Amino acid sequence: RTPGLEPLMRINVLARSAKIIGEGDLDHTVNIDSNDEVGDLAHTFNAMTRNLKEDRIQLVEKEKLDQELKIAMHIQQSLLPKSLPVVNGYNFGAVYTAAQEVGGDYYDFMDVRSNGHSRIAMVVADVSGKGVPGAVMMAVTRSIVRTKAAGAGTPKDILRSTNAIIQPDMKKGMFVSMF
């Protein structure tokens, strides 16, 4: 019990506390210790304030994660080709739509030199799994494929050497499908 506080005074304390909480002070605690309805209401206010504070923290974390996913999506989009190759007799087109904000889908066009000839190589790949882990593995795969393609070789050589580099470090159950 809160000694000396009459019911009307306890209601005034509750009303002031409600105003403080309503103005955003979620650290405020209603200090009424009585075994009546006003005491029950004070305990309810304190529980509500704790829940609101926890929800606010979760909302801030969710907004932070959403912002990070938007940045990851922008980075992933920037890794896709900016333009399509121009080759007489061929028309190229590409559409990319991620299943989630980010993922492991990947396509690319590269100039590959083999036996003194320059060829356009087209790569389409998908990393198992979605989300940020898939996007990270896609970025790594892209870098390795582009590095190997710049060093000349057949598509078979490029894919084999890419696989030899990627496979030992892949998480169990993760893989890249690529052609």
Kinemage of the C-alpha trace (Angstrom):
@kinemage 1
@onewidth
@group {chain A} dominant
@subgroup {mainchain}
@vectorlist {calphas} color= white
{ca arg a 1} P 0.000 0.000 0.000
{ca thr a 2} L 1.074 3.545 -0.598
{ca pro a 3} L 0.673 5.047 2.878
{ca gly a 4} L -1.188 8.320 3.124
{ca leu a 5} L -2.429 8.406 -0.464
{ca glu a 6} L -6.164 8.633 -0.659
{ca pro a 7} L -7.988 7.173 -3.665
{ca leu a 8} L -8.301 10.565 -5.388
{ca met a 9} L -4.584 11.261 -4.907
{ca arg a 10} L -3.725 7.850 -6.384
{ca ile a 11} L -5.927 8.619 -9.394
{ca asn a 12} L -4.086 11.958 -9.831
{ca val a 13} L -0.731 10.125 -9.710
{ca leu a 14} L -2.064 7.670 -12.287
{ca ala a 15} L -3.311 10.507 -14.531
{ca arg a 16} L 0.061 12.345 -14.360
{ca ser a 17} L 1.879 9.103 -15.092
{ca ala a 18} L -0.381 8.398 -18.071
{ca lys a 19} L 0.458 11.843 -19.439
{ca ile a 20} L 4.204 11.285 -18.968
{ca ile a 21} L 4.016 7.889 -20.683
{ca gly a 22} L 1.815 9.332 -23.444
{ca glu a 23} L 4.519 11.933 -24.138
{ca gly a 24} L 6.945 9.119 -24.847
{ca asp a 25} L 8.777 8.490 -21.564
{ca leu a 26} L 8.690 4.720 -21.592
{ca asp a 27} L 11.117 4.520 -18.665
{ca his a 28} L 8.507 6.055 -16.356
{ca thr a 29} L 7.038 3.777 -13.703
{ca val a 30} L 3.712 4.360 -12.013
{ca asn a 31} L 4.455 4.171 -8.282
{ca ile a 32} L 1.189 3.178 -6.709
{ca asp a 33} L 1.087 0.201 -4.407
{ca ser a 34} L -2.472 -0.481 -3.413
{ca asn a 35} L -4.735 -3.493 -3.483
{ca asp a 36} L -7.634 -1.835 -5.245
{ca glu a 37} L -8.622 -1.069 -8.831
{ca val a 38} L -6.249 1.910 -9.005
{ca gly a 39} L -3.344 -0.333 -7.943
{ca asp a 40} L -4.371 -2.887 -10.567
{ca leu a 41} L -4.506 -0.127 -13.166
{ca ala a 42} L -1.042 1.106 -12.127
{ca his a 43} L 0.374 -2.413 -12.583
{ca thr a 44} L -1.334 -2.614 -15.982
{ca phe a 45} L 0.193 0.748 -16.985
{ca asn a 46} L 3.655 -0.477 -15.975
{ca ala a 47} L 3.240 -3.712 -17.966
{ca met a 48} L 1.937 -1.740 -20.964
{ca thr a 49} L 4.912 0.628 -20.764
{ca arg a 50} L 7.375 -2.286 -20.680
{ca asn a 51} L 5.655 -3.857 -23.698
{ca leu a 52} L 5.683 -0.566 -25.602
{ca lys a 53} L 9.379 -0.119 -24.864
{ca glu a 54} L 10.156 -3.658 -26.077
{ca asp a 55} L 8.048 -3.105 -29.208
{ca arg a 56} L 9.867 0.163 -29.919
{ca ile a 57} L 13.235 -1.595 -29.650
{ca gln a 58} L 12.043 -4.339 -32.003
{ca leu a 59} L 10.692 -1.758 -34.457
{ca val a 60} L 14.019 0.095 -34.497
{ca glu a 61} L 15.842 -3.204 -35.101
{ca lys a 62} L 13.421 -4.125 -37.896
{ca glu a 63} L 13.870 -0.719 -39.549
{ca lys a 64} L 17.646 -1.123 -39.291
{ca leu a 65} L 17.451 -4.594 -40.860
{ca asp a 66} L 15.133 -3.313 -43.612
{ca gln a 67} L 17.625 -0.534 -44.390
{ca glu a 68} L 20.499 -3.031 -44.493
{ca leu a 69} L 18.493 -5.271 -46.849
{ca lys a 70} L 17.828 -2.286 -49.125
{ca ile a 71} L 21.555 -1.572 -49.220
{ca ala a 72} L 22.305 -5.255 -49.948
{ca met a 73} L 19.682 -5.234 -52.714
{ca his a 74} L 21.265 -2.099 -54.229
{ca ile a 75} L 24.718 -3.710 -54.102
{ca gln a 76} L 23.378 -6.891 -55.678
{ca gln a 77} L 21.655 -4.927 -58.452
{ca ser a 78} L 24.908 -3.046 -59.095
{ca leu a 79} L 26.692 -6.370 -59.701
{ca leu a 80} L 24.365 -7.266 -62.568
{ca pro a 81} L 25.313 -6.099 -66.085
{ca lys a 82} L 24.589 -2.445 -66.858
{ca ser a 83} L 24.224 -3.130 -70.553
{ca leu a 84} L 23.686 -6.073 -72.841
{ca pro a 85} L 26.161 -7.178 -75.523
{ca val a 86} L 25.699 -6.039 -79.072
{ca val a 87} L 26.326 -8.840 -81.564
{ca asn a 88} L 25.185 -8.800 -85.185
{ca gly a 89} L 22.341 -11.235 -85.720
{ca tyr a 90} L 21.489 -11.574 -81.995
{ca asn a 91} L 19.207 -9.693 -79.627
{ca phe a 92} L 19.848 -10.099 -75.914
{ca gly a 93} L 17.390 -9.349 -73.156
{ca ala a 94} L 17.427 -9.807 -69.414
{ca val a 95} L 14.922 -9.455 -66.591
{ca tyr a 96} L 15.832 -9.884 -62.950
{ca thr a 97} L 13.298 -10.165 -60.144
{ca ala a 98} L 14.485 -11.442 -56.781
{ca ala a 99} L 12.230 -13.814 -54.858
{ca gln a 100} L 13.146 -11.845 -51.733
{ca glu a 101} L 14.873 -8.512 -51.177
{ca val a 102} L 18.208 -10.163 -51.934
{ca gly a 103} L 19.174 -13.603 -53.070
{ca gly a 104} L 21.585 -15.751 -54.977
{ca asp a 105} L 20.372 -15.259 -58.543
{ca tyr a 106} L 23.021 -14.114 -60.995
{ca tyr a 107} L 23.489 -13.522 -64.686
{ca asp a 108} L 26.301 -11.899 -66.608
{ca phe a 109} L 27.838 -11.356 -70.026
{ca met a 110} L 31.616 -11.405 -70.435
{ca asp a 111} L 34.226 -11.162 -73.140
{ca val a 112} L 36.159 -14.447 -73.097
{ca arg a 113} L 39.323 -14.950 -75.113
{ca ser a 114} L 40.166 -18.486 -76.142
{ca asn a 115} L 42.648 -19.664 -78.774
{ca gly a 116} L 43.086 -16.109 -80.049
{ca his a 117} L 39.334 -15.584 -80.479
{ca ser a 118} L 37.093 -13.219 -78.562
{ca arg a 119} L 33.706 -14.595 -77.602
{ca ile a 120} L 30.748 -13.414 -75.609
{ca ala a 121} L 30.061 -15.675 -72.647
{ca met a 122} L 26.682 -15.672 -70.996
{ca val a 123} L 26.411 -16.928 -67.404
{ca val a 124} L 23.199 -17.771 -65.563
{ca ala a 125} L 23.469 -19.042 -62.002
{ca asp a 126} L 21.569 -19.511 -58.786
{ca val a 127} L 23.030 -20.042 -55.347
{ca ser a 128} L 21.045 -22.412 -53.165
{ca gly a 129} L 19.216 -20.611 -50.405
{ca lys a 130} L 17.992 -17.070 -50.406
{ca gly a 131} L 18.623 -13.926 -48.476
{ca val a 132} L 21.932 -12.400 -47.514
{ca pro a 133} L 23.962 -15.665 -47.463
{ca gly a 134} L 22.882 -16.397 -51.042
{ca ala a 135} L 23.678 -12.852 -52.127
{ca val a 136} L 27.144 -12.975 -50.572
{ca met a 137} L 27.920 -16.288 -52.250
{ca met a 138} L 26.603 -14.898 -55.533
{ca ala a 139} L 28.982 -11.921 -55.267
{ca val a 140} L 31.919 -14.233 -54.541
{ca thr a 141} L 30.958 -16.522 -57.436
{ca arg a 142} L 30.637 -13.562 -59.803
{ca ser a 143} L 34.106 -12.295 -58.883
{ca ile a 144} L 35.719 -15.684 -59.379
{ca val a 145} L 33.953 -16.357 -62.696
{ca arg a 146} L 34.927 -12.924 -64.050
{ca thr a 147} L 38.537 -13.383 -62.939
{ca lys a 148} L 38.740 -16.831 -64.535
{ca ala a 149} L 37.011 -15.628 -67.736
{ca ala a 150} L 39.527 -12.790 -68.099
{ca gly a 151} L 42.371 -15.312 -67.948
{ca ala a 152} L 41.198 -17.117 -71.105
{ca gly a 153} L 39.983 -20.638 -71.434
{ca thr a 154} L 36.966 -22.585 -72.500
{ca pro a 155} L 33.670 -22.398 -70.619
{ca lys a 156} L 34.480 -25.849 -69.233
{ca asp a 157} L 37.848 -24.593 -67.906
{ca ile a 158} L 36.258 -21.497 -66.369
{ca leu a 159} L 33.536 -23.490 -64.594
{ca arg a 160} L 35.934 -26.171 -63.370
{ca ser a 161} L 38.408 -23.703 -61.921
{ca thr a 162} L 35.576 -21.646 -60.382
{ca asn a 163} L 34.175 -24.790 -58.760
{ca ala a 164} L 37.612 -25.774 -57.466
{ca ile a 165} L 37.880 -22.425 -55.677
{ca ile a 166} L 34.304 -22.186 -54.364
{ca gln a 167} L 33.558 -25.763 -53.346
{ca pro a 168} L 35.994 -26.156 -50.414
{ca asp a 169} L 34.594 -23.066 -48.662
{ca met a 170} L 30.891 -23.671 -49.263
{ca lys a 171} L 28.719 -24.259 -46.228
{ca lys a 172} L 27.320 -27.799 -46.059
{ca gly a 173} L 24.146 -28.040 -48.134
{ca met a 174} L 24.905 -24.884 -50.136
{ca phe a 175} L 25.699 -25.051 -53.841
{ca val a 176} L 25.743 -22.999 -57.030
{ca ser a 177} L 23.907 -24.116 -60.156
{ca met a 178} L 25.499 -22.450 -63.162
{ca phe a 179} L 25.645 -22.661 -66.922
